[in-house]
């Protein structure tokens, strides 16, 4: 009586592993591109948060707010400052209340991303609307991915990814 054998031989298993290895190696470059794009999207989202905070600061303080974005070493330096406007009653009152306190803005850094050119955004007092002169576009780069952002008026930036 012959015994039935089930299973794979060592050669069949090795060939299967080799095929899986080739498939895995071919998928790595495309996976890297996807991860780079997701990281860039996270950086753009963080930048949108900074813009929203600056806009809210203009509305709360009733003062004009200036936001500067500057290229730094493999990063983007973000600084936001409240500008005193003596003709705005609410702004003058806010400045009088805060006195010499160091709470007239904030700063931050977007790490591991580059900015092509320095950018200045100015937000109007009370409404927080972006000044028409500072409606602008900027380009962020992360490894092999690129995001072009256009800021217009009160809405968040319009983003196009390459």
N, CA and C of each residue as an Amber inpcrd file, in Angstrom:
protein
   486
   0.8410000  -1.1600000   0.0000000   0.0000000   0.0000000   0.0000000
   0.9020000   1.2440000   0.0000000   0.6660000   2.1200000  -0.9660000
   1.4910000   3.3110000  -1.1120000   0.9530000   4.4170000  -0.1960000
   1.8900000   5.1160000   0.3640000   1.5410000   6.2130000   1.2620000
   1.3550000   7.5020000   0.4460000   0.2530000   8.2320000   0.6790000
   0.0300000   9.4970000  -0.0200000   0.8630000  10.5940000   0.6470000
   1.5340000  11.4070000  -0.1480000   2.3360000  12.4960000   0.4070000
   1.7090000  13.8290000   0.0300000   1.6030000  14.6580000   1.0070000
   1.0430000  15.9950000   0.8160000   2.0980000  17.0120000   1.2180000
   2.0700000  18.1750000   0.5930000   2.9920000  19.2330000   0.9790000
   3.8520000  19.6810000  -0.1880000   4.8300000  20.5080000   0.1470000
   5.7060000  21.0760000  -0.8570000   7.1240000  20.5870000  -0.6340000
   7.8530000  20.4990000  -1.7030000   9.2630000  20.1370000  -1.5840000
  10.0620000  21.3890000  -1.2450000  11.2590000  21.1840000  -0.8170000
  12.1460000  22.2950000  -0.4650000  12.3680000  23.2160000  -1.6640000
  12.5150000  22.6700000  -2.8350000  12.7320000  23.4590000  -4.0580000
  11.5160000  24.3470000  -4.3230000  10.3200000  23.8170000  -4.1890000
   9.0960000  24.6020000  -4.4230000   8.9860000  25.7540000  -3.4260000
   9.3320000  25.5050000  -2.1860000   9.2820000  26.5660000  -1.1630000
  10.3010000  27.6560000  -1.4830000  11.5050000  27.2950000  -1.8680000
  12.5380000  28.2790000  -2.1990000  12.1510000  29.1110000  -3.4160000
  11.5610000  28.4830000  -4.4250000  11.1100000  29.2310000  -5.6090000
  10.0030000  30.2000000  -5.2110000   9.0780000  29.7740000  -4.3830000
   8.0060000  30.6610000  -3.9040000   8.5500000  31.8510000  -3.1330000
   9.5410000  31.6210000  -2.2660000  10.1640000  32.7210000  -1.5140000
  10.9010000  33.6830000  -2.4420000  11.5520000  33.1620000  -3.4580000
  12.2540000  34.0250000  -4.4220000  11.2610000  34.9140000  -5.1680000
  10.1320000  34.3630000  -5.5750000   9.1050000  35.1510000  -6.2660000
   8.5640000  36.2350000  -5.3350000   8.2860000  35.8890000  -4.0820000
   7.8140000  36.8810000  -3.1070000   8.8480000  37.9860000  -2.8980000
  10.1290000  37.6140000  -2.8530000  11.1980000  38.6010000  -2.6860000
  11.2470000  39.5860000  -3.8400000  11.1190000  39.0880000  -5.0480000
  11.1320000  39.9630000  -6.2320000   9.9390000  40.9140000  -6.1970000
   8.7750000  40.4270000  -5.8380000   7.5810000  41.2800000  -5.7440000
   7.7400000  42.3480000  -4.6590000   8.3040000  41.9710000  -3.5360000
   8.5000000  42.9280000  -2.4410000   9.4800000  44.0290000  -2.8390000
  10.5710000  43.6610000  -3.4860000  11.5660000  44.6490000  -3.9080000
  10.9820000  45.6040000  -4.9430000  10.1350000  45.1230000  -5.8130000
   9.5420000  45.9980000  -6.8230000   8.4980000  46.9320000  -6.2200000
   7.9170000  46.5890000  -5.0760000   6.8860000  47.4260000  -4.4520000
   7.4770000  48.5100000  -3.5560000   8.7230000  48.3660000  -3.1140000
   9.3230000  49.3120000  -2.1700000   9.4160000  50.7320000  -2.7240000
   9.8830000  50.9710000  -3.9680000   9.9540000  52.3520000  -4.4570000
   8.6000000  53.0520000  -4.4830000   7.5540000  52.3780000  -4.9130000
   6.2490000  53.0280000  -4.9500000   5.7260000  53.2720000  -3.5420000
   6.0290000  52.4090000  -2.5900000   5.6090000  52.6060000  -1.2150000
   6.3310000  53.8140000  -0.6160000   7.5930000  53.9810000  -0.9510000
   8.3640000  55.1250000  -0.4720000   7.7520000  56.4310000  -0.9640000
   7.3270000  56.4710000  -2.2120000   6.6950000  57.6650000  -2.7760000
   5.3830000  57.9860000  -2.0620000   4.6130000  56.9650000  -1.7570000
   3.3490000  57.1590000  -1.0370000   3.6100000  57.7060000   0.3650000
   4.6040000  57.1600000   1.0530000   4.9380000  57.6400000   2.3970000
   5.4290000  59.0780000   2.3610000   6.2210000  59.4410000   1.3500000
   6.6930000  60.8220000   1.2170000   5.5230000  61.7780000   0.9970000
   4.5560000  61.3730000   0.1810000   3.3950000  62.2280000  -0.0630000
   2.5730000  62.3980000   1.2130000   2.4000000  61.3450000   1.9790000
   1.6380000  61.4370000   3.2270000   2.3520000  62.3350000   4.2320000
   3.6700000  62.2470000   4.2980000   4.4360000  63.1140000   5.1910000
   4.2930000  64.5620000   4.7690000   4.3600000  64.8410000   3.4730000
   4.1920000  66.2020000   2.9760000   2.7950000  66.7230000   3.2920000
   1.7730000  65.8770000   3.1450000   0.4070000  66.2930000   3.4870000
   0.3080000  66.6610000   4.9650000   0.9950000  65.9350000   5.8240000
   0.9980000  66.2470000   7.2510000   1.6620000  67.5990000   7.5040000
   2.7420000  67.8910000   6.7660000   3.4240000  69.1910000   6.9120000
   2.5220000  70.3310000   6.4430000   1.8180000  70.1350000   5.3360000
   0.8940000  71.1540000   4.8270000  -0.2340000  71.3740000   5.8310000
  -0.7230000  70.3130000   6.4350000  -1.7720000  70.4230000   7.4460000
  -1.2840000  71.2270000   8.6550000  -0.0440000  70.9950000   9.0600000
   0.5300000  71.7560000  10.1830000   0.6660000  73.2260000   9.8120000
   1.0830000  73.5160000   8.5950000   1.1780000  74.9010000   8.1410000
  -0.2000000  75.5560000   8.1430000  -1.2260000  74.8310000   7.6940000
  -2.5950000  75.3640000   7.7370000  -3.0230000  75.6810000   9.1620000
  -2.5740000  74.8750000  10.1200000  -2.8810000  75.1370000  11.5270000
  -2.2380000  76.4510000  11.9670000  -0.9860000  76.6790000  11.5810000
  -0.3160000  77.9480000  11.9140000  -1.0610000  79.1360000  11.2940000
  -1.4870000  78.9990000  10.0410000  -2.2180000  80.0790000   9.3660000
  -3.5360000  80.3480000  10.0880000  -4.2220000  79.2960000  10.4820000
  -5.4970000  79.4580000  11.1930000  -5.2810000  80.1220000  12.5540000
  -4.2120000  79.7740000  13.2420000  -3.9010000  80.4010000  14.5250000
  -3.6090000  81.8940000  14.3420000  -2.8870000  82.2470000  13.2890000
  -2.5920000  83.6600000  13.0160000  -3.8820000  84.4180000  12.6980000
  -4.7440000  83.8060000  11.9030000  -6.0260000  84.4200000  11.5510000
  -6.8800000  84.6360000  12.8150000  -6.9210000  83.6420000  13.6820000
  -7.6870000  83.7690000  14.9270000  -7.0920000  84.8320000  15.8370000
  -5.7750000  84.9420000  15.8650000  -5.1130000  85.9620000  16.6780000
  -5.5130000  87.3580000  16.2120000  -5.6250000  87.5550000  14.9030000
  -6.0660000  88.8570000  14.3720000  -7.5030000  89.1510000  14.7970000
  -8.3540000  88.1450000  14.7670000  -9.7540000  88.3520000  15.1390000
  -9.9000000  88.6090000  16.6420000  -9.1590000  87.8930000  17.4610000
  -9.2770000  88.0320000  18.9190000  -8.7020000  89.3510000  19.4030000
  -7.5310000  89.7340000  18.9020000  -6.8670000  90.9490000  19.3820000
  -7.3800000  92.2100000  18.7080000  -8.0710000  92.0510000  17.5910000
  -8.5300000  93.1770000  16.7660000  -7.3550000  94.0180000  16.2750000
  -6.2250000  93.3560000  16.0720000  -5.0070000  93.9880000  15.5700000
  -4.5690000  93.2730000  14.2960000  -3.8720000  93.9750000  13.4040000
  -3.2880000  93.2860000  12.2480000  -2.2320000  92.2790000  12.7260000
  -2.1200000  91.1740000  12.0270000  -1.1540000  90.1400000  12.3820000
  -0.2950000  89.8380000  11.1540000   1.0050000  89.7400000  11.3980000
   1.9430000  89.4370000  10.3230000   2.5410000  88.0540000  10.5670000
   2.5360000  87.2380000   9.5080000   3.1060000  85.8930000   9.5840000
   4.2420000  85.7970000   8.5810000   5.4200000  85.4150000   9.0650000
   6.5920000  85.2640000   8.2040000   7.0040000  83.8040000   8.1470000
   7.2040000  83.3270000   6.9330000   7.7000000  81.9750000   6.6980000
   9.0570000  82.1100000   6.0270000  10.0900000  81.5330000   6.6510000
  11.4350000  81.6470000   6.1020000  12.0830000  80.2760000   5.9920000
  12.8250000  80.0700000   4.9040000  13.5850000  78.8140000   4.8080000
  14.6540000  78.7760000   5.8970000  14.8250000  77.6270000   6.5190000
  15.8850000  77.4050000   7.5030000  16.6010000  76.1120000   7.0970000
  17.5060000  75.6450000   7.9150000  18.2350000  74.4090000   7.5870000
  17.2750000  73.2330000   7.5420000  16.9210000  72.7860000   6.3390000
  16.0090000  71.6510000   6.1310000  14.7260000  71.8060000   6.9370000
  14.2630000  73.0430000   7.0740000  13.0460000  73.3240000   7.8360000
  12.4580000  74.6550000   7.3610000  11.2860000  74.9660000   7.8800000
  10.6490000  76.2520000   7.6200000  10.4090000  76.9180000   8.9650000
  10.9330000  78.1160000   9.1170000  10.7450000  78.8840000  10.3440000
   9.4680000  79.7110000  10.2100000   8.5910000  79.6110000  11.1980000
   7.3140000  80.3240000  11.1940000   7.3180000  81.3000000  12.3650000
   7.0670000  82.5840000  12.0970000   6.9320000  83.5500000  13.1840000
   5.6980000  84.4110000  12.9270000   4.9180000  84.5850000  13.9690000
   3.6750000  85.3460000  13.8840000   3.7320000  86.4340000  14.9410000
   3.4440000  87.6750000  14.5440000   3.4700000  88.7750000  15.5090000
   2.2670000  89.6840000  15.3070000   1.7820000  90.1900000  16.4150000
   0.6600000  91.1290000  16.4110000   1.2350000  92.5250000  16.2040000
   0.6680000  93.2610000  15.2460000   1.1300000  94.6160000  14.9320000
   0.2100000  95.6320000  15.6040000   0.7900000  96.5800000  16.3080000
  -0.0280000  97.5890000  16.9850000  -0.5670000  98.5950000  15.9690000
  -1.8680000  98.8250000  15.9980000  -2.5190000  99.8120000  15.1380000
  -3.2580000 100.7920000  16.0390000  -2.7070000 101.9990000  16.2370000
  -3.3220000 102.9490000  17.1770000  -4.7040000 103.4300000  16.7310000
  -5.0600000 103.2130000  15.4650000  -6.3690000 103.6630000  14.9950000
  -7.4670000 102.6350000  15.2660000  -7.0830000 101.4390000  15.6750000
  -8.0600000 100.4030000  16.0070000  -8.2650000 100.4110000  17.5200000
  -9.4670000 100.7640000  17.9490000  -9.7520000 100.9080000  19.3820000
  -9.5290000  99.5880000  20.1360000 -10.0310000  98.4940000  19.5860000
  -9.8540000  97.2020000  20.2350000  -8.3970000  96.7930000  20.3270000
  -7.6460000  97.1040000  19.3000000  -6.2240000  96.7670000  19.2660000
  -5.4710000  97.5450000  20.3440000  -5.7750000  98.8280000  20.4670000
  -5.1290000  99.6660000  21.4780000  -5.4640000  99.1590000  22.8750000
  -6.7170000  98.7710000  23.0800000  -7.1220000  98.2480000  24.3890000
  -6.3970000  96.9320000  24.6850000  -6.2710000  96.0760000  23.6900000
  -5.5870000  94.8020000  23.8920000  -4.1220000  95.0280000  24.2310000
  -3.4750000  95.9600000  23.5210000  -2.0780000  96.2640000  23.8030000
  -1.9280000  96.8170000  25.2100000  -2.8690000  97.6630000  25.6430000
  -2.8030000  98.2250000  26.9970000  -2.9710000  97.1220000  28.0470000
  -3.8280000  96.1480000  27.7770000  -4.0590000  95.0600000  28.7390000
  -2.8640000  94.1190000  28.8340000  -2.2350000  93.8530000  27.7260000
  -1.1270000  92.8950000  27.7490000   0.1680000  93.5290000  28.2430000
   0.2490000  94.8500000  28.2060000   1.4320000  95.5420000  28.7190000
   2.7130000  95.0180000  28.1030000   3.6680000  94.6870000  28.9550000
   4.9670000  94.2200000  28.4490000   5.0370000  92.6930000  28.3900000
   3.8960000  92.0420000  28.4860000   3.8980000  90.5800000  28.4340000
   4.4020000  90.1080000  27.0740000   4.9760000  88.9510000  27.0700000
   5.5230000  88.4070000  25.8340000   4.5250000  87.4400000  25.1870000
   3.3120000  87.9010000  24.9560000   2.3020000  87.0380000  24.3410000
   1.7280000  87.6880000  23.0890000   2.5380000  88.4080000  22.3960000
   2.0760000  89.1180000  21.2030000   2.4360000  88.3750000  19.9270000
   2.3120000  87.0770000  19.9620000   2.5980000  86.2680000  18.7920000
   3.1220000  84.9100000  19.1970000   3.6070000  84.1820000  18.2220000
   4.1710000  82.8630000  18.4780000   5.1140000  82.5080000  17.3390000
   5.8710000  81.4620000  17.5550000   6.7710000  80.9880000  16.5080000
   6.7620000  79.4640000  16.5130000   7.2070000  78.9010000  15.4260000
   7.2550000  77.4490000  15.2980000   8.1700000  77.0580000  14.1600000
   8.3200000  75.7720000  13.9910000   9.1720000  75.2350000  12.9350000
   8.5070000  74.0280000  12.2960000   8.5480000  73.9920000  10.9840000
   8.1470000  72.7960000  10.2450000   9.4430000  72.0880000   9.8710000
   9.7160000  70.9800000  10.5130000  10.9800000  70.2780000  10.2960000
  10.9520000  69.3710000   9.0770000  12.1270000  69.0910000   8.5550000
  12.3310000  68.1490000   7.4390000  11.5470000  68.5140000   6.1890000
  11.3840000  69.7850000   5.9440000  10.7030000  70.2620000   4.7400000
  11.3840000  71.5610000   4.3210000  11.3950000  71.8520000   3.0300000
  12.0340000  73.0830000   2.5720000  11.0160000  74.0000000   1.9060000
  11.2780000  75.2850000   2.0080000  10.4570000  76.3310000   1.4150000
  11.3020000  77.0230000   0.3600000  10.7420000  77.2310000  -0.8300000
  11.5490000  77.8040000  -1.9120000  11.8910000  79.2710000  -1.6710000
  10.9270000  80.0840000  -1.2430000  11.1680000  81.5090000  -1.0150000
  10.5000000  81.9420000   0.2810000  11.0690000  82.9910000   0.9010000
  10.4490000  83.5540000   2.0950000   9.0980000  84.1660000   1.7260000
   8.1360000  84.0410000   2.6340000   6.7790000  84.5090000   2.3730000
   6.2780000  85.2890000   3.5800000   5.5520000  86.3790000   3.3250000
   4.9160000  87.1560000   4.3920000   3.4190000  87.2000000   4.1240000
   2.6440000  86.8360000   5.1380000   1.1890000  86.9160000   5.0680000
   0.7160000  87.9380000   6.0930000  -0.1570000  88.8480000   5.6830000
  -0.7120000  89.8500000   6.5960000  -2.2080000  89.6370000   6.7240000
  -2.6700000  89.5520000   7.9840000  -4.0860000  89.3390000   8.2580000
  -4.6910000  90.6150000   8.8110000  -5.8470000  91.0080000   8.2710000
  -6.5230000  92.2170000   8.7080000  -7.0300000  92.0710000  10.1350000
  -7.0700000  93.2020000  10.8270000  -7.6180000  93.2270000  12.1810000
  -9.0990000  92.8730000  12.1410000  -9.5910000  92.3300000  13.2160000
 -10.9880000  91.9660000  13.4630000 -11.4340000  90.7850000  12.6070000
 -11.3970000  90.9000000  11.2770000 -11.9320000  89.8420000  10.4200000
 -10.9620000  88.6830000  10.2320000  -9.6680000  88.9480000  10.2990000
  -8.6800000  87.9110000  10.0550000  -8.5120000  87.5610000   8.5890000
  -9.1120000  88.3570000   7.6920000  -9.0020000  88.1030000   6.2550000
  -7.5830000  88.4330000   5.8050000  -7.0700000  87.6440000   4.9200000
  -5.7440000  87.8620000   4.3640000  -5.7660000  89.1150000   3.4920000
  -4.8110000  90.0290000   3.7000000  -4.7170000  91.2330000   2.8670000
  -4.5790000  90.8450000   1.4070000  -5.1980000  91.6360000   0.5260000
  -5.1220000  91.3200000  -0.9010000  -3.6860000  91.3950000  -1.4140000
  -2.8470000  92.2680000  -0.8060000  -1.4520000  92.3630000  -1.2370000
  -0.6520000  91.1310000  -0.8300000  -1.1060000  90.4260000   0.2080000
  -0.3110000  89.2840000   0.6430000  -0.9520000  87.9490000   0.2730000
  -1.9610000  87.9900000  -0.5980000  -2.4920000  86.7320000  -1.1120000
  -1.3970000  86.1490000  -1.9940000  -0.9440000  84.9940000  -1.6410000
   0.3020000  84.5250000  -2.2430000   0.3120000  83.0200000  -2.4580000
   1.3450000  82.5840000  -3.1370000   1.5770000  81.1540000  -3.3160000
   2.9510000  80.8240000  -2.7610000   3.0600000  79.6150000  -2.2440000
   4.3460000  79.1480000  -1.7390000   4.4980000  77.6730000  -2.0900000
   5.7450000  77.2200000  -2.0880000   6.0390000  75.8390000  -2.4720000
   6.8410000  75.1620000  -1.3750000   6.3110000  74.0490000  -0.8740000
   7.0070000  73.2180000   0.1040000   7.5290000  71.9640000  -0.6000000
   8.7270000  71.5520000  -0.2300000   9.3240000  70.3450000  -0.7960000
   9.6850000  69.3740000   0.3190000   9.3860000  68.1150000   0.0850000
   9.8070000  67.0460000   0.9930000  10.3100000  65.8890000   0.1530000
  11.5990000  65.6450000   0.1970000  12.2560000  64.6100000  -0.6070000
  11.8570000  64.7290000  -2.0710000  11.1570000  63.7530000  -2.6140000
  10.8140000  63.7860000  -4.0400000   9.4200000  64.3570000  -4.2910000
   8.7640000  64.8880000  -3.2720000   7.3980000  65.4030000  -3.4130000
   7.3910000  66.9160000  -3.2430000   6.3680000  67.5430000  -3.8320000
   6.2750000  69.0070000  -3.8240000   4.8060000  69.4030000  -3.6620000
   4.5620000  70.4400000  -2.8600000   3.2040000  70.9520000  -2.6760000
   3.2080000  72.4520000  -2.9500000   2.3360000  72.8740000  -3.8360000
   2.1780000  74.3030000  -4.1150000   0.8880000  74.7490000  -3.4430000
   1.0020000  75.7640000  -2.5790000  -0.1450000  76.2360000  -1.7960000
  -0.4350000  77.6790000  -2.1890000  -1.7040000  77.9650000  -2.4480000
  -2.1250000  79.3270000  -2.7670000  -3.0830000  79.7770000  -1.6730000
  -2.7270000  80.8650000  -1.0050000  -3.5850000  81.4240000   0.0370000
  -4.3440000  82.6170000  -0.5150000  -5.6650000  82.5650000  -0.4080000
  -6.5400000  83.6350000  -0.8870000  -7.5920000  83.9310000   0.1660000
  -7.7500000  85.1860000   0.5400000  -8.8240000  85.6100000   1.4130000
  -8.9000000  84.8590000   2.7180000 -10.1020000  84.4670000   3.1100000
 -10.3110000  83.8630000   4.4250000 -10.2170000  82.3490000   4.4170000
 -10.3030000  81.7420000   3.2530000 -10.2650000  80.2770000   3.2000000
  -8.8790000  79.7200000   3.4440000  -8.8330000  78.4170000   3.6680000
  -7.5240000  77.7660000   3.7900000  -6.8650000  77.7320000   2.4230000
  -5.5980000  77.4000000   2.4080000  -4.8770000  77.3770000   1.1590000
  -5.3610000  76.2960000   0.2220000  -5.2540000  76.5780000  -1.0560000
  -5.5580000  75.6030000  -2.0970000  -4.2440000  74.8970000  -2.4010000
  -4.2310000  73.5730000  -2.3090000  -2.9800000  72.8140000  -2.4140000
  -2.9930000  71.9610000  -3.6740000  -1.8410000  71.9580000  -4.3490000
  -1.6370000  71.0730000  -5.4940000  -0.3400000  70.3100000  -5.2470000
  -0.4420000  68.9830000  -5.2930000   0.7120000  68.1210000  -5.0400000
   1.3060000  67.6300000  -6.3480000   2.6420000  67.5990000  -6.4000000
   3.3610000  67.0340000  -7.5490000   4.0630000  65.7770000  -7.1090000
